[in-house]
Amino acid sequence: MKNKFEFKDFPKLETERFILRKGTVDDCSDIFELYANENVVKYLPLNLFESVEDAMVEINWYEKIFKEQIGLRWVIEEAKTKKVIGTCGYLNYEKEHNRIEIGYDLKPDYWGQGIMQETLGKIIHFAFTSMEINKIEAKVEPENKASIRLLGKLNFNVLFSILKSEYIELNEESRL
């Protein structure tokens, strides 16, 4: 059997250009800058950050999900500049089903440079090899075309669903 990841020590991962590591209090200003941007939080379940204290709460949440063994969130640090430019990771880890949900965000100045494809490729490899995950899911708003394209490049498949309210509305319209 492989050496399975056990949520003891936070894993540090590296790509050619980036270091994926645990967030610290020293990252608060970069995390604040990230989530104080309307374009970044547009499709996220977060309110726009108003203070550096909001960033500290976020970093503490990263620590909490790791301790509870339900997720991991790495900060993405440029290897050359040591600047934190985004985050990526997993949430909703279901150990019994070996499934997890991926999430990611990046400062707009860095969009379109292949950064998320590089960093997500690394954490996807980590999930399948070290965590022994069988399924990685991503929830994406239909309007978030860039994220949908990114996931396609990473070989994710589209799954469809319907809400009960949509079903009821469609059936009511068909009776008219």
C-alpha positions as CSV (number, residue, x, y, z in Angstrom):
1,M,0.0,0.0,0.0
2,K,1.1,3.6,-0.7
3,N,2.1,6.0,2.0
4,K,-1.3,7.6,2.4
5,F,-1.5,11.3,3.5
6,E,-2.9,11.5,7.0
7,F,-3.4,15.2,7.8
8,K,-0.4,15.3,10.2
9,D,2.0,17.8,8.6
10,F,0.8,20.3,6.0
11,P,2.3,19.3,2.7
12,K,4.5,21.7,0.8
13,L,4.4,21.2,-2.9
14,E,6.5,22.8,-5.7
15,T,6.2,23.3,-9.4
16,E,8.7,24.9,-11.8
17,R,7.5,28.4,-10.9
18,F,5.6,28.2,-7.6
19,I,5.7,27.0,-4.1
20,L,2.4,25.7,-2.7
21,R,2.5,26.0,1.1
22,K,0.5,26.6,4.3
23,G,-0.7,30.1,4.7
24,T,0.7,32.1,7.6
25,V,0.0,35.5,9.3
26,D,2.7,36.9,7.1
27,D,0.5,36.3,4.1
28,C,-2.4,38.5,5.4
29,S,-1.7,41.5,3.2
30,D,-1.5,39.4,0.0
31,I,-4.6,37.4,1.0
32,F,-6.5,40.7,1.7
33,E,-5.4,42.1,-1.7
34,L,-6.7,38.9,-3.4
35,Y,-10.1,38.8,-1.8
36,A,-10.6,42.6,-1.7
37,N,-10.9,42.4,-5.5
38,E,-14.4,42.2,-6.9
39,N,-13.3,40.2,-9.9
40,V,-11.8,37.5,-7.7
41,V,-14.7,37.0,-5.4
42,K,-17.3,37.3,-8.2
43,Y,-18.0,33.5,-8.3
44,L,-16.8,32.6,-4.8
45,P,-19.0,32.1,-1.7
46,L,-17.1,35.0,0.0
47,N,-17.9,38.6,0.8
48,L,-15.5,41.2,-0.5
49,F,-12.8,41.6,2.2
50,E,-12.8,45.0,3.9
51,S,-9.7,44.6,6.2
52,V,-6.6,42.7,6.8
53,E,-8.4,41.1,9.7
54,D,-10.7,39.4,7.2
55,A,-7.6,37.8,5.7
56,M,-6.5,36.6,9.1
57,V,-9.9,35.0,9.6
58,E,-9.5,33.3,6.2
59,I,-6.0,32.0,7.0
60,N,-7.4,30.7,10.3
61,W,-10.1,28.9,8.4
62,Y,-7.4,27.2,6.2
63,E,-5.9,25.9,9.5
64,K,-9.3,24.8,10.8
65,I,-10.3,22.7,7.7
66,F,-6.9,21.0,7.9
67,K,-7.1,20.2,11.6
68,E,-10.7,18.9,11.0
69,Q,-9.3,16.8,8.1
70,I,-12.0,18.1,5.7
71,G,-9.7,20.1,3.4
72,L,-6.4,21.6,2.5
73,R,-5.8,25.1,1.2
74,W,-2.4,26.1,-0.1
75,V,-1.2,29.6,-0.8
76,I,0.4,30.0,-4.2
77,E,3.8,31.7,-3.8
78,E,5.9,32.8,-6.7
79,A,9.3,31.0,-6.3
80,K,11.3,34.0,-7.6
81,T,9.5,36.9,-5.8
82,K,8.1,35.0,-2.7
83,K,4.8,36.9,-3.4
84,V,1.5,35.2,-2.7
85,I,-0.6,35.5,-5.8
86,G,-3.5,33.1,-5.1
87,T,-4.7,30.0,-3.3
88,C,-5.8,26.5,-4.3
89,G,-6.9,23.4,-2.5
90,Y,-9.6,21.0,-1.5
91,L,-12.7,21.1,0.7
92,N,-15.5,18.6,1.7
93,Y,-13.2,15.6,1.9
94,E,-15.3,12.5,2.2
95,K,-12.9,9.8,3.4
96,E,-15.4,7.0,3.1
97,H,-16.0,7.8,-0.6
98,N,-12.5,9.0,-1.4
99,R,-13.8,12.2,-3.0
100,I,-13.0,15.8,-2.6
101,E,-13.9,19.2,-4.1
102,I,-11.3,21.5,-5.7
103,G,-11.2,25.3,-5.4
104,Y,-8.8,28.0,-6.6
105,D,-8.4,31.7,-7.1
106,L,-5.7,34.0,-8.4
107,K,-5.0,37.8,-8.5
108,P,-6.2,39.2,-11.8
109,D,-2.7,40.5,-12.8
110,Y,-1.7,36.8,-13.1
111,W,-4.7,35.5,-15.1
112,G,-4.0,34.0,-18.5
113,Q,-0.5,32.8,-17.8
114,G,-1.1,29.1,-17.2
115,I,-0.5,29.4,-13.5
116,M,-3.7,27.6,-12.4
117,Q,-3.1,24.8,-14.8
118,E,0.4,24.4,-13.4
119,T,-0.6,24.5,-9.8
120,L,-3.8,22.6,-10.0
121,G,-2.0,19.9,-12.0
122,K,0.3,19.5,-8.9
123,I,-2.5,19.3,-6.3
124,I,-4.5,17.0,-8.5
125,H,-1.5,14.6,-8.7
126,F,-1.2,14.9,-4.9
127,A,-4.8,14.0,-4.4
128,F,-4.8,10.9,-6.6
129,T,-1.4,9.6,-5.4
130,S,-0.9,10.7,-1.8
131,M,-4.5,11.0,-0.6
132,E,-5.7,8.1,-2.7
133,I,-8.7,10.1,-3.9
134,N,-11.0,8.5,-6.5
135,K,-13.0,11.5,-7.5
136,I,-12.2,15.3,-7.6
137,E,-15.2,17.5,-8.1
138,A,-15.4,21.2,-9.0
139,K,-18.5,23.4,-8.7
140,V,-18.5,26.2,-11.2
141,E,-21.0,28.9,-12.1
142,P,-22.1,28.6,-15.7
143,E,-21.0,32.2,-16.3
144,N,-17.5,31.5,-15.2
145,K,-16.2,30.6,-18.7
146,A,-12.5,30.9,-17.8
147,S,-12.8,28.4,-15.0
148,I,-14.8,26.0,-17.2
149,R,-12.0,26.2,-19.8
150,L,-9.4,25.6,-17.2
151,L,-11.1,22.5,-15.9
152,G,-11.5,21.2,-19.4
153,K,-7.7,21.6,-19.9
154,L,-7.3,19.5,-16.7
155,N,-9.5,16.8,-18.2
156,F,-12.5,17.4,-15.9
157,N,-15.9,16.2,-17.3
158,V,-19.1,18.2,-17.1
159,L,-21.8,16.8,-14.9
160,F,-25.3,18.2,-15.1
161,S,-28.0,18.6,-12.4
162,I,-31.4,20.2,-11.9
163,L,-32.8,22.0,-8.9
164,K,-36.3,21.1,-7.6
165,S,-37.4,24.7,-8.2
166,E,-36.3,24.5,-11.9
167,Y,-38.1,21.2,-12.3
168,I,-41.3,22.6,-10.9
169,E,-41.0,25.7,-13.0
170,L,-40.4,23.7,-16.2
171,N,-43.4,21.5,-15.5
172,E,-45.7,24.4,-14.7
173,E,-44.7,26.1,-18.0
174,S,-45.3,22.9,-20.0
175,R,-48.9,22.8,-18.6
176,L,-49.7,26.3,-19.9
